[in-house]
Each structure stands twice: as C-alpha cells, then as structure tokens.
C-alpha cells in the first residue's frame, strides 16, 4: 500500500496558506479550516484556512490594481514571461506530478506523462499565442471613414476550477486570460488546491507581476458565489457540473458579465459493425477509465452495432477485469481511487440501482483488503440498460461504462445524441463515409474517429447543449478572453468641422 509517511513536499513552503493574493501566500480569514485528504488512504496531507468573502475582495482588488500595467505590456513581453513560466514548470515537473497524485489519487504515471506535460505544453502554446492576437485590417467601408477592429483584454477574470484535473484546469483558465492581457482570480476546488497554489507561485518565480494571478481557496457557496457576483469581475469562467453551471450563470447575468461554461458530459462511444473490434475494446476501456472515469469527456455510453455487441461486451469485461487497481504511487497501478468516499458511494449508488433493470457484467463493488481504506471502486461494465434509464442519461463520473446495442446507422447516431449533453463523442469504423457522417451528425464539441480522449493545445475543447459554451485551449480560447472594439476615423477636415450641422442644423 501507499507509504503512510509520504507527505506533500511543498508543505513547509506553503506553511498552511491556501490564498495567493498580490504575489504573496496568505492564510484565509473565514475562521474555518479544511483538510486536503489523500483519497488512496484517507490520510490528511494538508490543512488550511478557508477563504472568506473579504479574501475574495482582496484578491479582486489585487487583480484590478495589476490590470492596467499588465494590459499595457506588449504581446512580446507577455510571451517572454510565459516562456519563462513554462521553463519553471518544467524544472519543477516532478514536484507538480507528486502533489497532483497525492491530492487527487491519480496514478503517478498519469500525472507524470499526461497532466504535468500537458500543462507545460499549454503554457508554451499560449506563450506563442500571445504574439498572435490580431484585429482586422484597416479599410474604408463607409465613405470617407477608415475603420478597424481592436481586440483588447476584458479586465479581471474570476474563474472556478474543478477537482478532477486541478492543475490542467487552472492552466486552461489562467493562461489564455493572462496571455491576452487580463488579470485573474482563480478559485480551485477546496478538495484540491495544492497544484493551483504551486502554479501561481511558479508564475511569480518566472517574473509574472504580483496581482496578475491570484488564488482564493474557499467554499463554493461563499467564496465562489461572491467571486462570480463581484462587480469588479468582468468575466466568469467555470468548469463543473451542469447544475452548478446554471447557478453560476444566474449570478453572472445579474452583473452582465462575459460568461464561459464548460459543464458536464455523457460521451457516446459509437461502434459500427465494420470497426476494428480489438481497437474499439481497448479504446473503450482506456476512454472510460481515464482518471478513474472522473473526466467529462470519458466514454460512458458505448453503442455497439448488433453483430459485434456480444463479443464487445465479453472482451471489454475481460480487459476491464485485468486493470490493476491500487496505490497511485506504485509503478504498476493503472487505476487509482475516486476523489473521495462520498464520490465512491455516489458511483456505487448508480450501479446498485441499475441492478434492477440491467446486467452488471464485471465490477460493481469496492475492493477490500489493503484498498479498503481508500475511495476505490472496481472498473465496472453494465449491459442491457434501457436508453431512458438513469445510468444511461445521468453523469456518473466514475469508472463505469454502459453498453447498449443498436441496429441501423440512423439508430446509432440518434442514440448518441439522445442525452442533454454534448461535450465529446467517438465513432469507430473502417468506412470513411460512415465515420464522416458520424462526425457531422453527432452533436458534440469534439468527435474522435477510432480513438477516444486525446487532446492537444492547438485545438479547442468545449461543448454543445447542456455541456456549456465557450472553448478551452487553442486560439479560440484566446479570443474568449478578449473584447472587440470598432474604431472609426473621419478622414476629411470639412466633415470634422461641419458634422454637427448635418445632424443638428445651424444653431446659435
């Protein structure tokens, strides 16, 4: 099992603080403490004082004070700062990987090979993108007037990040905002603040000015809602559940803020009868179990055309049963725990209720023995559920894949679209025309073909329907954090002198 003596390496440096305001680490002033718990063991690894609304006010004030100076820097200066930031992150990659594994229960090989390298790559991408923010060319579109379009930073951005990818989600929100000249206050999930704090500290070490990046760690009902509703916050970016996203939208619209929402998902995994069965089985297991299924793009609904259905169920169950569940810090571990015992119990509840109307083919239980104290749940395959059932329609956020058969291509695509969500999907076929039709007709922000889950910094991530709106990563994300201004020049001296007469006539 996980070594009980393993500790958060940066604990002494953070010294119990969980607020990073104006370039300084401070303690919260709510009078309430919160513990970061290692979900693999149930051990408390870091205790801190939660942020109050006064701490949020202080962070917003620091961001507002830093905004004029940061917005006035040239794209080249912001680019240089972000390149230095990427270098600092690379130097401290192992520290970030271990902290992320400790607070989330992710296998260390995942944080080393995916979370941390992806964050460094994203930082390098936005370092380059900072120099490519363009308006439109000047031109005469109306008589003797010259027009052009400016893209300008918005101001203070208030962002809320989830617990499933704390480091990457912090980066996805902070980097495009800062690259475009904004300043930011980020509230990480209270369960997983450690890498967000280290991220802000590393930014200061790289020379990004005090107040440009601020972190407040508090409860959503208090610190989060206060940040979203703050009158000095010009834009809100939120990643989390659709239910909470609706509440965020409700608060944000009261002050007419720019809003960016990346919400829940229920990704379909559509396997046509000409697909490579072995590739699809491996893709389904990897795509459904990534991050212990706590991924809004994870494959959760596999629709398999009937000639392949039984073989797919049998082989997927066998491969799932071979997945190694265990200590996140052990080299051979494939799957770690869920984020908490409460989340484990929530996932188990979905599966237990499904036993009344579906077939649990493998899994469906919490491991015992050495893993009993952790928030573990076995990889689970459920077959033969109805399309309208809870386990097919609701976001489970755990290592559970549901498999259903379909007959015609029309039926398969219709079933893939038959949930409120539209974040991601995949289609599996050797026929380019079939695959192309699926990419065109499936209503989701990303559709993979013969793969499921990879992302890259150059391409956008964001949803359709109840999965929200706005994009993370890519140049599309960069533009989300800018506002567009039309500038018009009157080119004639006469018009400048006499324009008022045209409108108002001669006046004394």
LUMVO-978145 format. One line per 4 residues: number of its first residue (from 1); for each residue x, y, z of C-alpha. Coordinates in steps of 0.2 Angstrom, whole numbers, padded with zeros to 4 digits. Layout:
BEGIN
NUM) X,Y,Z  ...
END
This chain:
BEGIN
1) 0000,0000,0000  0004,0018,-0001  0018,0023,0011  0009,0032,0026
5) 0025,0043,0028  0023,0051,0011  0020,0069,0013  0016,0084,0002
9) 0034,0090,-0002  0030,0109,-0003  0020,0109,0014  0034,0119,0023
13) 0035,0132,0009  0016,0134,0008  0015,0135,0028  -0003,0131,0029
17) -0008,0145,0017  -0021,0142,0003  -0023,0160,-0003  -0011,0168,-0016
21) -0015,0186,-0017  -0004,0200,-0024  0011,0189,-0026  0010,0183,-0008
25) 0004,0167,0001  -0008,0171,0015  -0020,0161,0026  -0039,0163,0024
29) -0049,0173,0036  -0065,0163,0037  -0061,0156,0054  -0064,0138,0046
33) -0051,0125,0042  -0051,0112,0028  -0041,0097,0025  -0034,0090,0009
37) -0036,0071,0010  -0026,0058,0001  -0041,0048,-0006  -0030,0032,-0008
41) -0028,0031,0011  -0040,0043,0019  -0025,0052,0027  -0025,0071,0029
45) -0010,0078,0020  -0013,0097,0021  -0024,0108,0032  -0028,0126,0028
49) -0039,0140,0032  -0053,0143,0020  -0056,0160,0011  -0069,0172,0017
53) -0078,0185,0006  -0065,0198,0012  -0051,0187,0005  -0060,0187,-0012
57) -0062,0206,-0011  -0043,0207,-0008  -0039,0196,-0022  -0050,0205,-0034
61) -0043,0222,-0028  -0025,0215,-0031  -0030,0209,-0049  -0039,0226,-0053
65) -0023,0235,-0047  -0012,0225,-0058  -0023,0226,-0073  -0018,0242,-0081
69) 0001,0238,-0080  -0001,0221,-0087  -0014,0226,-0100  -0001,0239,-0106
73) 0013,0226,-0109  0017,0221,-0127  0012,0204,-0133  0031,0201,-0134
77) 0033,0205,-0116  0019,0193,-0111  0025,0180,-0122  0043,0181,-0114
81) 0035,0180,-0097  0025,0164,-0101  0040,0156,-0109  0050,0158,-0093
85) 0035,0151,-0084  0035,0136,-0095  0053,0133,-0091  0050,0135,-0072
89) 0036,0122,-0073  0047,0110,-0082  0061,0112,-0069  0048,0108,-0055
93) 0038,0094,-0065  0041,0080,-0053  0035,0091,-0038  0019,0095,-0048
97) 0016,0077,-0053  0018,0071,-0035  0007,0084,-0027  -0007,0081,-0040
101) -0006,0062,-0037  -0007,0065,-0018  -0022,0076,-0018  -0032,0068,-0032
105) -0027,0049,-0031  -0021,0049,-0049  -0008,0036,-0053  0009,0045,-0053
109) 0012,0038,-0071  -0003,0048,-0077  0002,0064,-0069  0020,0062,-0075
113) 0015,0058,-0093  -0001,0067,-0095  -0006,0081,-0083  0010,0089,-0080
117) 0017,0088,-0098  0001,0094,-0105  0001,0109,-0093  0019,0114,-0098
121) 0014,0112,-0117  -0001,0123,-0114  0009,0136,-0106  0021,0136,-0121
125) 0007,0137,-0133  0000,0152,-0125  0017,0160,-0124  0017,0159,-0143
129) -0001,0164,-0145  0002,0180,-0135  0011,0187,-0150  -0003,0182,-0162
133) -0018,0192,-0156  -0025,0201,-0171  -0039,0213,-0175  -0045,0216,-0193
137) -0036,0226,-0206  -0040,0244,-0209  -0051,0249,-0223  -0064,0262,-0230
141) -0081,0254,-0228  -0091,0270,-0227  -0087,0285,-0237  -0073,0295,-0231
145) -0071,0285,-0215  -0057,0272,-0211  -0062,0258,-0199  -0053,0244,-0190
149) -0056,0232,-0176  -0045,0231,-0160  -0045,0216,-0148  -0042,0221,-0130
153) -0041,0212,-0113  -0058,0212,-0104  -0051,0216,-0086  -0052,0205,-0070
157) -0057,0187,-0074  -0065,0177,-0060  -0063,0158,-0063  -0068,0142,-0054
161) -0059,0126,-0057  -0065,0108,-0053  -0056,0094,-0043  -0054,0081,-0057
165) -0039,0090,-0066  -0034,0104,-0054  -0018,0108,-0062  -0023,0107,-0080
169) -0040,0116,-0077  -0031,0130,-0068  -0019,0132,-0083  -0033,0131,-0095
173) -0041,0146,-0087  -0026,0156,-0081  -0015,0155,-0097  -0027,0162,-0111
177) -0033,0176,-0099  -0016,0181,-0094  -0009,0180,-0112  -0022,0191,-0118
181) -0018,0205,-0105  -0031,0201,-0092  -0028,0198,-0073  -0036,0183,-0064
185) -0043,0177,-0048  -0045,0158,-0048  -0055,0148,-0035  -0049,0130,-0036
189) -0060,0116,-0028  -0057,0116,-0009  -0053,0097,-0011  -0038,0100,-0022
193) -0030,0117,-0020  -0011,0112,-0019  -0006,0112,-0038  -0015,0128,-0041
197) -0006,0137,-0027  0011,0130,-0033  0006,0136,-0051  0003,0154,-0045
201) 0019,0153,-0035  0029,0147,-0050  0022,0161,-0061  0029,0174,-0048
205) 0046,0165,-0049  0045,0167,-0068  0043,0185,-0066  0024,0187,-0069
209) 0020,0203,-0059  0011,0202,-0042  -0008,0203,-0044  -0009,0196,-0061
213) -0013,0178,-0055  -0022,0176,-0038  -0029,0161,-0030  -0043,0160,-0017
217) -0047,0143,-0009  -0064,0143,-0001  -0081,0135,-0002  -0092,0137,-0017
221) -0107,0144,-0008  -0097,0158,0000  -0080,0162,-0009  -0086,0155,-0026
225) -0103,0164,-0027  -0095,0180,-0021  -0082,0179,-0034  -0094,0176,-0048
229) -0106,0191,-0042  -0092,0203,-0039  -0095,0220,-0048  -0076,0222,-0052
233) -0075,0205,-0061  -0078,0207,-0079  -0079,0189,-0084  -0083,0172,-0076
237) -0076,0156,-0082  -0082,0140,-0074  -0079,0121,-0076  -0090,0109,-0067
241) -0107,0101,-0066  -0122,0107,-0077  -0132,0110,-0061  -0119,0122,-0053
245) -0116,0130,-0070  -0134,0135,-0071  -0132,0144,-0054  -0116,0152,-0060
249) -0125,0159,-0075  -0139,0165,-0064  -0127,0175,-0053  -0116,0181,-0068
253) -0130,0188,-0078  -0135,0199,-0063  -0120,0210,-0067  -0120,0206,-0086
257) -0103,0198,-0086  -0095,0189,-0100  -0098,0170,-0096  -0088,0154,-0101
261) -0095,0137,-0096  -0088,0120,-0098  -0100,0108,-0090  -0105,0090,-0089
265) -0103,0077,-0102  -0110,0059,-0106  -0099,0055,-0120  -0106,0041,-0133
269) -0094,0028,-0140  -0102,0023,-0156  -0095,0006,-0163  -0101,0002,-0181
273) -0101,-0016,-0187  -0086,-0014,-0198  -0075,-0007,-0184  -0059,-0015,-0178
277) -0066,-0024,-0163  -0050,-0026,-0153  -0045,-0007,-0156  -0063,-0002,-0150
281) -0062,-0013,-0135  -0045,-0006,-0130  -0052,0012,-0133  -0067,0009,-0123
285) -0058,0003,-0108  -0045,0017,-0109  -0058,0030,-0113  -0070,0025,-0099
289) -0057,0023,-0085  -0046,0038,-0088  -0044,0047,-0072  -0055,0034,-0064
293) -0069,0039,-0075  -0069,0057,-0067  -0067,0065,-0084  -0081,0075,-0093
297) -0076,0068,-0109  -0074,0050,-0103  -0083,0036,-0114  -0098,0032,-0104
301) -0111,0026,-0116  -0105,0013,-0128  -0117,0009,-0143  -0112,-0006,-0152
305) -0120,-0012,-0168  -0128,-0029,-0165  -0116,-0040,-0175  -0102,-0035,-0163
309) -0112,-0032,-0147  -0109,-0049,-0138  -0091,-0050,-0142  -0088,-0032,-0137
313) -0096,-0035,-0120  -0087,-0051,-0117  -0070,-0044,-0122  -0072,-0027,-0114
317) -0077,-0036,-0097  -0061,-0047,-0098  -0050,-0032,-0102  -0058,-0022,-0088
321) -0055,-0036,-0075  -0037,-0036,-0079  -0035,-0017,-0075  -0023,-0015,-0060
325) -0032,-0005,-0046  -0021,0001,-0032  -0008,0013,-0024  -0006,0028,-0035
329) 0012,0029,-0031  0016,0011,-0036  0023,0009,-0054  0011,-0005,-0059
333) -0005,0004,-0055  -0017,0008,-0069  -0032,0015,-0059  -0032,0025,-0043
337) -0046,0029,-0031  -0060,0041,-0034  -0058,0058,-0026  -0067,0054,-0010
341) -0078,0041,-0001  -0093,0052,-0004  -0090,0051,-0023  -0086,0032,-0022
345) -0103,0030,-0013  -0112,0041,-0026  -0105,0030,-0041  -0109,0014,-0031
349) -0127,0020,-0029  -0129,0022,-0048  -0123,0004,-0051  -0134,-0004,-0037
353) -0150,0005,-0043  -0145,-0002,-0061  -0145,-0020,-0055  -0164,-0019,-0055
357) -0165,-0016,-0074  -0148,-0020,-0081  -0134,-0033,-0081  -0118,-0029,-0071
361) -0106,-0039,-0081  -0090,-0035,-0071  -0085,-0024,-0056  -0099,-0016,-0047
365) -0090,-0016,-0030  -0077,-0008,-0019  -0061,-0018,-0017  -0057,-0025,0000
369) -0041,-0030,0009  -0027,-0017,0008  -0038,-0005,-0003  -0052,-0004,0009
373) -0047,0012,0017  -0046,0021,0001  -0060,0028,-0010  -0058,0014,-0023
377) -0071,0006,-0035  -0068,-0008,-0047  -0069,-0005,-0066  -0087,-0008,-0070
381) -0096,-0014,-0086  -0116,-0013,-0086  -0125,-0020,-0101  -0143,-0021,-0107
385) -0149,-0005,-0099  -0163,0005,-0107  -0159,0021,-0116  -0171,0031,-0104
389) -0163,0023,-0088  -0154,0034,-0075  -0137,0025,-0078  -0138,0030,-0097
393) -0144,0048,-0095  -0135,0054,-0079  -0117,0059,-0077  -0109,0046,-0066
397) -0091,0052,-0065  -0084,0036,-0061  -0076,0020,-0068  -0092,0014,-0076
401) -0096,0010,-0094  -0114,0006,-0100  -0115,-0004,-0116  -0131,-0004,-0127
405) -0134,-0012,-0144  -0141,-0004,-0160  -0146,-0010,-0177  -0145,0004,-0191
409) -0133,0018,-0193  -0148,0030,-0191  -0152,0022,-0174  -0135,0023,-0168
413) -0132,0041,-0171  -0149,0046,-0164  -0145,0036,-0148  -0128,0045,-0147
417) -0137,0062,-0147  -0151,0057,-0135  -0145,0065,-0119  -0144,0083,-0114
421) -0125,0083,-0115  -0114,0087,-0130  -0096,0088,-0125  -0087,0074,-0133
425) -0090,0058,-0143  -0081,0045,-0153  -0085,0035,-0169  -0077,0018,-0173
429) -0077,0012,-0191  -0066,0007,-0206  -0078,0016,-0218  -0073,0034,-0221
433) -0090,0039,-0226  -0098,0031,-0211  -0086,0040,-0200  -0088,0056,-0208
437) -0107,0056,-0207  -0105,0052,-0188  -0093,0067,-0186  -0106,0078,-0195
441) -0122,0072,-0186  -0116,0069,-0168  -0119,0085,-0158  -0104,0087,-0148
445) -0089,0099,-0147  -0076,0085,-0151  -0079,0069,-0160  -0064,0057,-0161
449) -0063,0044,-0175  -0056,0027,-0170  -0049,0035,-0154  -0056,0042,-0138
453) -0049,0055,-0126  -0033,0063,-0133  -0032,0082,-0133  -0019,0095,-0140
457) -0016,0113,-0135  -0019,0119,-0153  -0037,0113,-0154  -0052,0119,-0144
461) -0061,0110,-0130  -0079,0114,-0126  -0097,0108,-0128  -0114,0109,-0136
465) -0131,0109,-0127  -0131,0107,-0108  -0112,0104,-0109  -0110,0123,-0110
469) -0102,0136,-0121  -0085,0144,-0125  -0068,0135,-0128  -0053,0130,-0118
473) -0036,0128,-0126  -0032,0134,-0144  -0033,0151,-0152  -0052,0150,-0150
477) -0049,0150,-0131  -0038,0165,-0133  -0051,0175,-0141  -0064,0171,-0127
481) -0053,0182,-0116  -0054,0197,-0127  -0067,0210,-0132  -0069,0218,-0149
485) -0069,0237,-0152  -0073,0245,-0168  -0063,0261,-0171  -0068,0273,-0185
489) -0059,0288,-0191  -0066,0303,-0201  -0054,0307,-0215  -0060,0324,-0220
493) -0056,0340,-0211  -0073,0348,-0218  -0083,0333,-0210  -0074,0336,-0194
497) -0078,0354,-0194  -0096,0353,-0200  -0103,0336,-0195  -0113,0344,-0181
501) -0123,0355,-0194  -0128,0339,-0204  -0136,0332,-0189  -0142,0347,-0179
505) -0143,0361,-0192  -0136,0379,-0188  -0138,0384,-0170  -0133,0400,-0162
END
